Amino acid sequence: MALDVDISGADDLVAVENSDGAHPVVLVCEHASRHVPEEYGNLGLTADHLTSHIAWDPGALETARQMSALLDAPLIHGRISRLIYDCNRPPEAKDAIPEQSEATPVPGNANLSTEQRNRRIETFYRPFEKQVSDFLDTRGAGAIVVTIHSFTPVYLGKTREVEVGILHDEDTRLADAVLNSADAFIVRRNDPYGPEHGVTHTLKHHALPRGLLNVMIEVRNDLITTPDECATMAGRLSQWMLSALEVLDCQQVREASL
């Protein structure tokens, strides 16, 4: 059974699912779709390129949806390809509109004028940024930001051994607790990416200023190729999250009693 790739071309550039979910976790999936709006053609790429990991995070949306159901947590996800605009990058980042992804040049992103670049920022990034910000504001100080991504098993010809990466920026609280709860797979901290690669924008921009617990989860995409595999992974990740939050809650209670 094929995964839902969410390339319907709907008018909404960002979607919110299970908005009334009772759990404090707010799931965010920035690279959920490979949709390229018609006005951009194929960006000078082949159909294979536009279905590959350079265009989106395969399996990430289905895994996030399964976690949303298991935790009863809201899910916010983007509905355009990261080749058009990478919503996990700030406007000033060069790779927010990548001229090359891995080893693949993206002709449709080359030599954009300031006006063209600003149009993409305002059209695609700002609505996503606003939706995440507004939603977290409605949730208040108890919200917990968890972003869900996937990564390719082979990058620039190098095989990656890690299966699940637990990523963080300056705030390590939730990442530490999740790492301590992980009981399966090859799980590593800030691997295959870390803050030095510019991948923690959502955490830095939305969670850190609000003082919210936060973590970014990267899953190797060969482990989430079917709905059943996504369900298995979501079950494991959800259990890690619940265990980690229980530990953190106990720590807070102990600290408050001192």
C-alpha positions as CSV (number, residue, x, y, z in Angstrom):
1,M,0.0,0.0,0.0
2,A,1.4,3.4,-1.1
3,L,1.9,6.2,1.4
4,D,-0.2,9.4,1.2
5,V,2.2,11.9,-0.3
6,D,-0.1,14.9,0.0
7,I,0.5,16.5,-3.4
8,S,-3.1,17.5,-4.0
9,G,-2.3,21.1,-4.7
10,A,-4.9,22.3,-2.3
11,D,-5.1,26.1,-1.7
12,D,-4.0,25.7,1.9
13,L,-0.2,25.8,2.1
14,V,-0.1,24.5,5.7
15,A,-2.5,22.0,7.3
16,V,-3.5,21.5,10.9
17,E,-4.8,18.0,11.9
18,N,-6.3,17.0,15.2
19,S,-6.2,20.6,16.3
20,D,-8.1,19.8,19.5
21,G,-5.8,17.0,20.5
22,A,-5.5,16.9,24.2
23,H,-1.8,16.0,24.5
24,P,0.7,18.9,25.1
25,V,2.9,17.7,22.3
26,V,2.5,19.7,19.1
27,L,3.9,17.7,16.1
28,V,5.4,19.7,13.2
29,C,6.3,18.1,9.9
30,E,7.9,20.8,7.7
31,H,8.8,18.5,4.8
32,A,5.6,16.5,4.5
33,S,4.8,17.1,0.8
34,R,6.6,17.0,-2.5
35,H,4.0,19.3,-4.2
36,V,5.4,21.8,-6.6
37,P,2.9,24.5,-7.7
38,E,2.2,24.5,-11.5
39,E,3.7,27.9,-12.0
40,Y,7.1,26.5,-11.2
41,G,6.9,23.7,-13.7
42,N,9.3,20.9,-12.7
43,L,12.1,23.3,-11.6
44,G,14.2,21.8,-14.3
45,L,14.2,18.4,-12.6
46,T,13.1,14.9,-13.6
47,A,10.1,13.1,-12.3
48,D,12.5,10.8,-10.3
49,H,14.0,13.8,-8.6
50,L,10.6,15.2,-7.7
51,T,9.6,11.9,-6.0
52,S,12.9,11.5,-4.2
53,H,14.1,12.6,-0.8
54,I,15.5,15.9,-2.2
55,A,11.9,17.0,-2.7
56,W,10.4,15.9,0.7
57,D,10.8,13.6,3.6
58,P,9.3,10.3,2.6
59,G,7.4,8.6,5.3
60,A,7.6,11.5,7.7
61,L,4.0,12.7,7.3
62,E,2.5,9.2,7.7
63,T,4.7,8.6,10.8
64,A,3.6,12.0,12.2
65,R,0.0,11.2,11.6
66,Q,0.3,7.9,13.4
67,M,1.9,9.6,16.3
68,S,-0.8,12.2,16.3
69,A,-3.4,9.5,16.6
70,L,-1.5,7.5,19.3
71,L,-0.8,10.6,21.5
72,D,-3.9,12.5,20.6
73,A,-1.6,15.4,19.6
74,P,-2.1,18.2,17.1
75,L,-0.1,18.0,13.9
76,I,1.0,20.9,11.7
77,H,2.5,20.1,8.3
78,G,3.6,21.9,5.2
79,R,2.0,21.3,1.8
80,I,4.7,22.3,-0.6
81,S,8.0,20.8,-1.6
82,R,11.1,22.0,0.3
83,L,12.6,22.6,-3.2
84,I,10.2,25.6,-3.5
85,Y,10.9,26.7,0.1
86,D,12.3,24.8,3.0
87,C,10.1,25.8,5.9
88,N,12.7,24.6,8.4
89,R,15.0,27.4,7.3
90,P,14.9,31.1,8.0
91,P,14.6,33.5,5.0
92,E,18.3,34.5,5.3
93,A,19.5,30.9,4.8
94,K,20.9,30.3,1.4
95,D,19.5,26.7,1.4
96,A,15.9,28.0,2.2
97,I,15.5,27.9,-1.6
98,P,18.2,25.4,-2.5
99,E,20.1,25.8,-5.8
100,Q,21.5,22.3,-5.2
101,S,20.1,19.5,-3.1
102,E,22.7,16.8,-2.3
103,A,24.4,16.4,-5.6
104,T,21.5,17.6,-7.8
105,P,21.4,21.1,-9.2
106,V,18.0,22.7,-9.1
107,P,17.8,24.9,-12.2
108,G,14.5,26.5,-11.3
109,N,16.1,27.9,-8.1
110,A,19.2,29.3,-9.8
111,N,19.9,33.0,-10.0
112,L,16.6,34.2,-8.5
113,S,16.2,37.9,-8.2
114,T,15.6,39.5,-4.8
115,E,12.0,40.0,-5.8
116,Q,11.5,36.4,-6.8
117,R,13.1,35.2,-3.6
118,N,11.0,37.5,-1.4
119,R,7.9,36.3,-3.2
120,R,8.6,32.7,-2.2
121,I,9.3,33.8,1.4
122,E,6.0,35.7,1.7
123,T,4.0,33.1,-0.2
124,F,5.3,29.9,1.3
125,Y,7.3,30.5,4.5
126,R,5.3,33.3,6.2
127,P,2.0,31.4,6.3
128,F,3.7,28.3,7.7
129,E,5.6,30.4,10.3
130,K,2.4,32.2,11.3
131,Q,0.4,29.0,11.6
132,V,3.0,27.4,13.9
133,S,3.4,30.6,16.0
134,D,-0.3,31.2,16.4
135,F,-1.0,27.6,17.3
136,L,1.7,27.5,19.9
137,D,0.4,30.8,21.4
138,T,-3.1,29.3,21.8
139,R,-1.5,26.3,23.5
140,G,0.5,28.3,26.0
141,A,3.5,27.6,28.2
142,G,2.7,23.9,28.5
143,A,3.1,23.1,24.8
144,I,5.9,20.7,23.7
145,V,7.3,21.1,20.1
146,V,8.3,17.8,18.4
147,T,9.3,18.0,14.7
148,I,9.3,14.9,12.6
149,H,11.7,14.3,9.6
150,S,13.2,11.5,7.6
151,F,16.6,11.1,6.0
152,T,18.1,9.1,3.2
153,P,20.1,6.0,4.0
154,V,22.9,7.0,1.5
155,Y,24.0,10.6,1.2
156,L,26.7,11.7,-1.3
157,G,27.6,8.1,-1.7
158,K,28.1,7.5,2.1
159,T,26.0,4.9,3.9
160,R,24.5,6.0,7.1
161,E,24.4,3.5,10.0
162,V,22.2,5.6,12.3
163,E,18.5,4.7,12.2
164,V,16.9,7.4,14.4
165,G,18.4,10.8,15.2
166,I,17.4,12.8,18.2
167,L,18.3,16.4,17.5
168,H,18.4,19.5,19.6
169,D,19.7,23.0,19.8
170,E,20.6,24.8,23.0
171,D,17.8,23.2,25.1
172,T,18.7,19.5,25.6
173,R,16.1,18.6,28.2
174,L,13.7,16.6,26.1
175,A,16.3,15.2,23.8
176,D,18.3,13.9,26.8
177,A,15.2,12.2,28.2
178,V,14.2,10.7,24.8
179,L,17.7,9.3,24.3
180,N,17.5,7.7,27.8
181,S,14.2,6.2,26.9
182,A,15.2,4.8,23.5
183,D,15.2,1.0,23.6
184,A,15.4,-0.1,20.0
185,F,17.1,0.9,16.7
186,I,20.5,2.6,16.3
187,V,19.7,6.0,18.0
188,R,22.2,8.9,18.2
189,R,22.3,12.5,19.3
190,N,22.5,15.1,16.6
191,D,23.1,12.5,13.9
192,P,23.0,12.6,10.8
193,Y,22.5,16.3,11.3
194,G,23.0,18.8,14.1
195,P,22.5,22.5,14.8
196,E,25.7,23.2,12.8
197,H,23.8,22.2,9.6
198,G,21.1,24.7,10.2
199,V,18.4,22.1,10.7
200,T,17.0,23.3,14.1
201,H,15.3,26.5,12.8
202,T,11.8,25.5,13.9
203,L,13.1,24.7,17.4
204,K,15.1,27.9,17.7
205,H,12.5,30.1,16.2
206,H,9.3,28.8,17.9
207,A,10.3,26.7,21.0
208,L,13.4,28.3,22.5
209,P,12.0,31.9,22.8
210,R,8.9,30.5,24.5
211,G,10.9,28.3,26.8
212,L,9.1,25.2,25.5
213,L,10.4,21.6,25.7
214,N,11.4,20.6,22.2
215,V,13.1,18.0,20.1
216,M,13.6,17.1,16.4
217,I,13.3,13.4,15.4
218,E,15.0,12.1,12.2
219,V,14.1,8.6,11.0
220,R,16.0,6.8,8.2
221,N,13.5,6.6,5.4
222,D,14.1,3.0,4.5
223,L,12.4,2.1,7.8
224,I,9.2,3.9,7.0
225,T,8.3,3.0,3.5
226,T,4.8,1.6,4.1
227,P,1.9,2.5,6.4
228,D,2.6,-0.5,8.6
229,E,6.3,0.4,9.0
230,C,5.2,4.0,9.8
231,A,2.8,2.7,12.4
232,T,5.5,0.6,14.0
233,M,7.9,3.5,14.1
234,A,5.3,5.8,15.4
235,G,4.4,3.4,18.2
236,R,8.0,3.2,19.3
237,L,8.6,7.0,19.1
238,S,5.4,7.7,21.0
239,Q,6.4,5.4,23.8
240,W,9.8,7.0,24.0
241,M,8.1,10.4,24.2
242,L,5.7,9.3,26.9
243,S,8.5,7.8,28.9
244,A,10.7,10.9,28.5
245,L,7.9,13.2,29.6
246,E,7.1,11.1,32.6
247,V,10.7,11.3,33.7
248,L,10.9,15.1,33.2
249,D,7.6,15.6,35.1
250,C,9.0,13.5,38.0
251,Q,12.1,15.6,37.9
252,Q,10.1,18.9,38.0
253,V,8.1,17.6,41.0
254,R,11.3,16.7,42.9
255,E,12.9,20.1,42.1
256,A,9.7,21.9,43.3
257,S,9.8,20.0,46.6
258,L,13.4,21.0,47.4
